Amino acid sequence: RLQGLLKRAKKAGADGGDAVHVESRSLSVAQRLSAPEKLERSESADVGLRVFVGKKQAIVSSSDISEDALDALAERAVAMAGAVPEDPYCGLADADRLSKTPPDLDLNDLHEPAPDALYEMASQAEAAALAVNGVSNSESAGAGWGRNRIALVTSSGFAGGYATSSHSLFASVIAGEGTGMERDYDFTSARHGSDLEAPGTVGKAAGEQAVKRLNPRKVESQQVPVVFDPRVSRSILGHFTGAISGVSVARGTSFLKDYLGKAIFKAGVTIVDDPHRPRGLASKPFDGEGVENREWLLADSGVLTTWLMDTASSRQLKLATTGHASRGTSGPPSPSTTNLYMQPGELSPEEMLKDI
């Protein structure tokens, strides 16, 4: 279908382009106090076409993949490209950067759970949360499953696809009474259902998190070391990756634009982006332009080592793409991370806290 769509685009006047197809299915349930509250299932299929006419590009997408609709899609894309200003950096990735042998990352669990199985998981998680001393009510508990199939074809010779699955489970409960009530949650998610944390573990953690929030006190103003909970500290990585996006650097809007090769963290900080982690939640065998991707140390012992780049931003910066392009059906590629994490240090959380 995608190869045929590119042929239609060339016939309509395009010099080249790429096409992506995304097919999705999902199932989710939720309950509160053992009573079912939600059962949802969705299925969708979308196709996106990007065409180039000289140094102009246009992107169109459609959920109608009939033959007549694809004819109109190609013609519309080429007509749109003729009406937009030139972009000197747009274009397909160089052929020598395309992935030749994408790895098998075991991202697709072939088992599709039944609604009853999801309700049972949610019920166990909610029961475990309500059993925690101090928990007074449930907000909800739920479980879900999904599967995506992704295919990408470019006029420069790349054709590839892969499937991913996702399983998830959560519990959210309330602790305390009256005006002293507090709410918290816990969840687990994985590519394969067998890798999920046990429902009882998730529920117990949700209850304990909620109880920990009871009877808060205000700390006096002072200068002290601060240890961030992982739920908070990951936002620091978000600010960091936003600042090293090739798009921001090329525009000169990043506060780190002059720090490549310089220390921006303490020496013990190493930040990794790994697209090839087996069963990883954000793993993918190639990037959104078909470019071969790999593990990167974004910060190595505190030193900033690279920008996050797709083909367009790398050309603007006169560098080589790092294989970080990500895209959907309705927009052009843009840089994005995959499995992003900070390597652990030598101290446990308890050791970090004990002298504060």
URWOKA-V191064 format. One record per residue. RES is the residue in one letter. SS is DSSP state (h for helix, s for strand, l for the rest). Layout:
BEGIN
((RES & SS) (RES & SS))
END
This chain:
BEGIN
((R & l) (L & h) (Q & h) (G & h) (L & h) (L & h) (K & h) (R & h) (A & h) (K & h) (K & h) (A & h) (G & l) (A & l) (D & l) (G & s) (G & s) (D & s) (A & s) (V & s) (H & s) (V & s) (E & s) (S & s) (R & s) (S & s) (L & s) (S & s) (V & s) (A & s) (Q & s) (R & s) (L & l) (S & l) (A & s) (P & s) (E & s) (K & s) (L & s) (E & s) (R & s) (S & s) (E & s) (S & s) (A & s) (D & s) (V & s) (G & s) (L & s) (R & s) (V & s) (F & s) (V & s) (G & l) (K & l) (K & s) (Q & s) (A & s) (I & s) (V & s) (S & s) (S & s) (S & l) (D & l) (I & l) (S & l) (E & h) (D & h) (A & h) (L & h) (D & h) (A & h) (L & h) (A & h) (E & h) (R & h) (A & h) (V & h) (A & h) (M & h) (A & h) (G & l) (A & l) (V & l) (P & l) (E & l) (D & l) (P & l) (Y & l) (C & l) (G & l) (L & l) (A & l) (D & l) (A & h) (D & h) (R & h) (L & s) (S & l) (K & l) (T & l) (P & l) (P & l) (D & l) (L & l) (D & l) (L & l) (N & l) (D & l) (L & l) (H & l) (E & l) (P & l) (A & l) (P & h) (D & h) (A & h) (L & h) (Y & h) (E & h) (M & h) (A & h) (S & h) (Q & h) (A & h) (E & h) (A & h) (A & h) (A & h) (L & h) (A & l) (V & l) (N & l) (G & l) (V & s) (S & s) (N & s) (S & s) (E & s) (S & s) (A & s) (G & s) (A & s) (G & s) (W & s) (G & s) (R & s) (N & s) (R & s) (I & s) (A & s) (L & s) (V & s) (T & s) (S & l) (S & l) (G & l) (F & l) (A & s) (G & s) (G & s) (Y & s) (A & s) (T & s) (S & s) (S & s) (H & s) (S & s) (L & s) (F & s) (A & s) (S & s) (V & s) (I & s) (A & s) (G & l) (E & l) (G & h) (T & h) (G & h) (M & l) (E & s) (R & s) (D & s) (Y & s) (D & s) (F & s) (T & s) (S & s) (A & s) (R & l) (H & l) (G & h) (S & h) (D & h) (L & l) (E & l) (A & l) (P & h) (G & h) (T & h) (V & h) (G & h) (K & h) (A & h) (A & h) (G & h) (E & h) (Q & h) (A & h) (V & h) (K & h) (R & l) (L & l) (N & l) (P & l) (R & l) (K & l) (V & l) (E & l) (S & l) (Q & l) (Q & l) (V & l) (P & l) (V & l) (V & l) (F & l) (D & l) (P & h) (R & h) (V & h) (S & h) (R & h) (S & h) (I & h) (L & h) (G & h) (H & h) (F & h) (T & h) (G & h) (A & h) (I & l) (S & s) (G & h) (V & h) (S & h) (V & h) (A & h) (R & h) (G & l) (T & l) (S & l) (F & l) (L & l) (K & l) (D & l) (Y & l) (L & l) (G & l) (K & l) (A & s) (I & l) (F & l) (K & l) (A & l) (G & l) (V & l) (T & l) (I & s) (V & s) (D & s) (D & l) (P & l) (H & l) (R & l) (P & l) (R & l) (G & l) (L & l) (A & l) (S & l) (K & l) (P & l) (F & l) (D & l) (G & l) (E & l) (G & l) (V & s) (E & l) (N & l) (R & l) (E & l) (W & s) (L & s) (L & s) (A & s) (D & s) (S & l) (G & l) (V & s) (L & s) (T & l) (T & l) (W & l) (L & s) (M & l) (D & l) (T & h) (A & h) (S & h) (S & h) (R & h) (Q & h) (L & h) (K & l) (L & l) (A & l) (T & l) (T & l) (G & l) (H & l) (A & s) (S & s) (R & l) (G & l) (T & l) (S & l) (G & l) (P & l) (P & l) (S & s) (P & s) (S & l) (T & l) (T & l) (N & l) (L & s) (Y & s) (M & s) (Q & l) (P & l) (G & l) (E & l) (L & l) (S & l) (P & h) (E & h) (E & h) (M & h) (L & h) (K & l) (D & l) (I & l))
END
